[in-house]
Amino acid sequence: MSSLVLAIETSCDETAIAALRGRELLASEIASQIAEHQPYGGVVPEVASRHHLQRAPQLLARAVAAAGISLGEVDAFAATSGPGLASSLMIGASLAKGLALGFGKPYLAINHLEGHLLSPFFGNESGIESNISLIVSGGHTLLVEVDDVGDYRIIGRTVDDAAGEAFDKVAKMLGLAYPGGPEIEGRARGGDPARFDFPRGMINSNDANFSFSGLKTAVRYLLPKLQLAPGSLDCPRDDMDLCASFQRAVVDVLVAKTIKAAHMAGRKLITVSGGVSCNGELRRQMSLGAERAGLELRFAAPTLCTDNAAMIGFAAQLHLERGEFTPLPTEINPNLALA
């Protein structure tokens, strides 16, 4: 009989709890904190941990009710142990450990990045396939060579800002609301992506690393010029064209580097996950690029791209099937590495 896993995710500003029986998702509850952090233009750790503490018990009750289970039936409890905000990680890990101890069940500490990495295979009965994975989120831009569960090799990473950070920082320059990615994408839909010739950092480098700080700086230098022009950035056309051009520059780099990495590693499958992978332009251009290159492509479902406990539970199930557990004294690690 398939194991019943209850997973908790509190790595940043989303409180999430999910229940899975084998590959079947029974419940996935998420409490967003976007409204709480918008006035600050970004996540405030103190505010995030306070809301996790308030919402986790309510979310636990909702998840158990939605799944139609009792906590006594759960075979293992899992939680994100890193990377993330220390004060946030502590809430989820402590709750999962307490439940594991109280019910005498195993505990699994799961790497948040591994949750993203494996999420494109969520529910896949044939398991994890060899692939080149692009993890692209607010805090991470990574290219990973994947052979099996736990068998990962990082072949590329950002040397400065992650792609999601670049989106948020440019959005802040433009006076857009937090989080910036969806705001820029919305404005880019009506813009000309070729109007501003922004740099594509490291697109032709001989490695698989990324750089987005130069792109961010180029936007900063452009803004005064636009603001001196008639209409300034209040002109909808300037606003839309800038967003479209910036977005296309980010997407061009992500697509080119990922396809090049797949060819260099001799992999036929590309997977893409993380919050930025919800971006429609990235999905379109990556699909076109993969098709032209003769590569298979698999995205994580949009519901699994932003922070959620379902992907943490899925990763926990895969480790549980291999007989892998985590000692209860294991501490959280805000800087936990994937490989």
Secondary structure as the mmCIF struct_conf table of DSSP 4:
data_model
#
loop_
_struct_conf.conf_type_id
_struct_conf.id
_struct_conf.beg_label_comp_id
_struct_conf.beg_label_asym_id
_struct_conf.beg_label_seq_id
_struct_conf.end_label_comp_id
_struct_conf.end_label_asym_id
_struct_conf.end_label_seq_id
HELX_LH_PP_P HELX_LH_PP_P1 SER A 2 SER A 3
STRN STRN1 LEU A 4 GLU A 9
BEND BEND1 SER A 11 ASP A 13
STRN STRN2 THR A 15 ARG A 21
TURN_TY1_P TURN_TY1_P1 GLY A 22 ARG A 23
STRN STRN3 GLU A 24 ALA A 31
HELX_RH_AL_P HELX_RH_AL_P1 ILE A 34 HIS A 37
HELX_RH_3T_P HELX_RH_3T_P1 GLN A 38 TYR A 40
TURN_TY1_P TURN_TY1_P2 GLY A 41 GLY A 41
BEND BEND2 GLY A 42 GLY A 42
HELX_RH_AL_P HELX_RH_AL_P2 PRO A 45 ALA A 67
TURN_TY1_P TURN_TY1_P3 GLY A 68 GLY A 68
HELX_RH_3T_P HELX_RH_3T_P2 LEU A 71 GLU A 73
BEND BEND3 ASP A 75 ASP A 75
STRN STRN4 ALA A 76 GLY A 82
BEND BEND4 PRO A 83 GLY A 84
HELX_RH_AL_P HELX_RH_AL_P3 ALA A 86 PHE A 103
TURN_TY1_P TURN_TY1_P4 GLY A 104 GLY A 104
STRN STRN5 TYR A 107 ASN A 111
HELX_RH_AL_P HELX_RH_AL_P4 HIS A 112 LEU A 118
HELX_RH_3T_P HELX_RH_3T_P3 SER A 119 PHE A 121
TURN_TY1_P TURN_TY1_P5 PHE A 122 GLY A 123
TURN_TY1_P TURN_TY1_P6 GLU A 125 SER A 126
HELX_LH_PP_P HELX_LH_PP_P2 ILE A 128 SER A 130
STRN STRN6 ASN A 131 VAL A 136
BEND BEND5 GLY A 138 GLY A 139
STRN STRN7 THR A 141 ASP A 148
TURN_TY1_P TURN_TY1_P7 VAL A 149 GLY A 150
STRN STRN8 ASP A 151 ARG A 157
STRN STRN9 THR A 158 THR A 158
BEND BEND6 VAL A 159 ASP A 160
HELX_RH_AL_P HELX_RH_AL_P5 ALA A 163 MET A 173
TURN_TY1_P TURN_TY1_P8 LEU A 174 GLY A 175
HELX_LH_PP_P HELX_LH_PP_P3 LEU A 176 ALA A 177
BEND BEND7 TYR A 178 PRO A 179
HELX_RH_AL_P HELX_RH_AL_P6 GLY A 180 ALA A 188
TURN_TY1_P TURN_TY1_P9 ARG A 189 GLY A 190
BEND BEND8 GLY A 191 GLY A 191
TURN_TY1_P TURN_TY1_P10 PRO A 193 ALA A 194
BEND BEND9 ARG A 195 PHE A 196
TURN_TY1_P TURN_TY1_P11 GLY A 201 ASN A 204
BEND BEND10 ASN A 206 ALA A 208
STRN STRN10 PHE A 210 PHE A 210
HELX_RH_AL_P HELX_RH_AL_P7 SER A 213 LEU A 228
BEND BEND11 ALA A 229 ALA A 229
TURN_TY1_P TURN_TY1_P12 PRO A 230 GLY A 231
HELX_RH_3T_P HELX_RH_3T_P4 SER A 232 ASP A 234
BEND BEND12 CYS A 235 CYS A 235
HELX_RH_AL_P HELX_RH_AL_P8 PRO A 236 ALA A 265
TURN_TY1_P TURN_TY1_P13 GLY A 266 GLY A 266
BEND BEND13 LYS A 268 LYS A 268
STRN STRN11 LEU A 269 SER A 273
BEND BEND14 GLY A 274 GLY A 274
HELX_RH_3T_P HELX_RH_3T_P5 GLY A 275 CYS A 278
HELX_RH_AL_P HELX_RH_AL_P9 GLY A 280 ALA A 293
TURN_TY1_P TURN_TY1_P14 GLY A 294 GLY A 294
STRN STRN12 GLU A 296 PHE A 299
HELX_LH_PP_P HELX_LH_PP_P4 ALA A 300 ALA A 301
HELX_RH_3T_P HELX_RH_3T_P6 PRO A 302 LEU A 304
TURN_TY1_P TURN_TY1_P15 CYS A 305 CYS A 305
BEND BEND15 THR A 306 ASP A 307
BEND BEND16 ALA A 309 ALA A 309
HELX_RH_AL_P HELX_RH_AL_P10 ALA A 310 GLU A 321
TURN_TY1_P TURN_TY1_P16 ARG A 322 GLY A 323
TURN_TY1_P TURN_TY1_P17 LEU A 328 PRO A 329
HELX_LH_PP_P HELX_LH_PP_P5 THR A 330 ILE A 332
TURN_TY1_P TURN_TY1_P18 PRO A 334 ASN A 335
#
